[in-house]
Amino acid sequence: MKKNKLKTTARKSSAKKNTKIAKTARPASRVAVALKATVLKGKPFAAELRHIPWSSIEVEALNPLLGRQFVVGKNVMLARVLLKKGCIVPEHSHHNEQITYILEGALKFGIDGKEIVVNAGEVLTIPPNMPHWAEALADTVDLDIFDPPRADWINRTDAYLR
């Protein structure tokens, strides 16, 4: 009987390897940005069985307080987002549905005219096209699921985070 090996793959980044995120503030902007190019054009990723340790994926440092890693499937994306206390994700919207699960720390979201604090062990669902911003109230690790995958993240055209 022939055994199949489980394929391990990870997306490579052209950015320099940087797993440490410094604690320097970045000015916050609360101006909503409607993100274009969040749909992946061209051939979609193939659906395949993969086993991917987070440790095999380089942390992309977007700014001194924000880093991320992500895995892309055919119809969905899973991102591990690392935010230092005080990090601000500026207000933006995208056509992608988003589910955010906080593993460690806490994020305060401004969404739908409210401020919602999401703590470790809690989930926030964000419908498509709903403007939102976030602020890290503590050093935070969150998992974000996007459907469909965020083409602006894949193509590195997400200037609002950099």
C-alpha positions in Angstrom: 0.0 0.0 0.0 1.4 3.4 -1.0 1.3 6.2 1.5 0.8 9.8 0.4 3.0 12.5 2.0 1.2 15.6 3.3 2.4 18.6 1.3 3.6 21.6 3.3 3.6 24.9 1.6 3.7 28.6 2.6 3.4 31.8 0.7 6.8 33.5 0.4 7.2 37.2 0.8 9.8 39.4 -0.9 10.0 41.5 2.2 13.0 41.1 4.5 12.4 38.7 7.4 11.3 40.6 10.4 9.5 38.9 13.2 10.0 41.7 15.8 7.6 44.6 15.8 8.9 47.7 17.5 6.7 49.8 19.8 6.5 53.2 18.1 3.2 54.9 17.4 1.8 55.6 14.0 -0.6 58.5 13.5 -4.2 57.4 13.5 -6.6 58.4 10.7 -10.3 57.9 11.1 -11.1 58.6 7.4 -12.9 55.7 5.8 -11.0 54.1 2.9 -13.1 52.0 0.5 -10.7 49.4 -0.7 -10.5 48.6 -4.4 -8.8 45.5 -5.8 -9.9 43.3 -3.0 -11.0 40.7 -5.5 -8.3 38.4 -6.8 -8.1 38.6 -10.6 -6.8 35.8 -12.8 -6.5 32.1 -11.8 -7.8 31.3 -8.3 -5.7 29.3 -5.9 -6.2 25.5 -6.2 -8.1 23.7 -3.4 -5.5 21.3 -2.0 -4.6 19.6 1.2 -1.9 21.5 3.0 -0.4 21.4 6.5 1.2 24.7 7.4 2.8 25.6 10.7 2.6 29.4 11.4 6.3 29.2 12.2 7.0 28.4 8.6 5.3 31.7 7.4 7.3 34.9 7.6 5.7 37.7 9.6 5.2 40.6 7.3 5.9 43.9 9.2 3.3 46.4 7.8 4.3 49.1 10.2 6.2 49.2 13.5 3.0 48.1 15.5 1.4 45.7 13.0 2.5 42.4 11.5 0.7 39.6 9.8 0.9 36.1 8.3 -1.8 34.5 6.1 -2.7 31.3 4.3 -4.9 31.4 1.2 -7.3 28.7 0.0 -9.5 28.6 -3.0 -12.4 30.5 -1.5 -11.1 31.7 1.9 -8.2 33.3 3.6 -7.0 32.9 7.2 -4.7 35.7 8.6 -2.8 35.8 11.9 -2.5 39.5 12.8 -0.1 40.7 15.5 -0.8 44.1 16.9 1.1 45.9 19.6 -0.7 48.0 22.2 -1.8 51.3 20.7 -1.8 50.0 17.1 -4.5 51.7 15.0 -6.0 50.0 11.9 -7.5 53.0 10.0 -11.2 53.0 9.1 -11.8 51.1 5.9 -14.3 48.8 4.2 -14.1 45.9 1.8 -16.4 43.6 0.0 -15.1 40.6 1.9 -17.0 39.1 4.8 -14.7 39.0 7.8 -14.7 37.0 11.0 -12.3 38.1 13.7 -11.3 35.8 16.6 -9.1 37.3 19.3 -6.6 34.7 20.7 -4.7 37.0 23.0 -5.2 40.7 24.1 -8.2 42.9 23.1 -9.2 45.1 20.1 -11.6 48.0 20.2 -13.6 48.3 17.0 -15.5 51.3 15.7 -18.2 49.8 13.6 -21.8 50.7 12.7 -21.8 53.8 14.9 -20.6 51.8 18.0 -17.4 51.0 19.8 -17.2 47.3 20.5 -14.4 45.7 22.6 -13.5 42.2 21.6 -11.4 40.3 24.2 -9.5 37.1 24.0 -11.8 34.2 23.3 -14.4 36.4 21.6 -15.5 36.7 18.0 -16.7 39.6 15.9 -18.4 39.1 12.5 -18.2 42.0 10.0 -20.5 41.9 7.0 -19.2 43.0 3.6 -18.9 46.7 2.8 -19.2 47.8 6.5 -16.7 50.5 7.4 -14.7 49.7 10.5 -11.5 50.6 12.4 -9.7 48.9 15.2 -7.3 49.8 18.1 -5.2 47.4 20.0 -5.9 47.9 23.8 -3.1 45.4 24.6 -0.6 43.4 22.6 -3.0 41.3 20.6 -3.0 38.2 18.4 -6.1 37.8 16.3 -7.2 35.4 13.5 -9.1 36.9 10.7 -11.1 34.9 8.2 -12.0 36.5 4.9 -14.4 35.3 2.2 -13.3 35.7 -0.6 -9.6 36.1 0.0 -8.2 39.7 0.3 -6.6 40.3 -3.1 -5.1 43.6 -1.8 -3.3 41.7 0.9 -2.1 39.0 -1.5 -0.9 41.6 -4.0 0.5 43.9 -1.3 -1.6 46.8 -2.4 -3.0 47.6 1.0 -1.3 51.0 1.5 -3.8 51.9 4.3 -2.0 49.5 6.6 1.6 50.5 5.7 
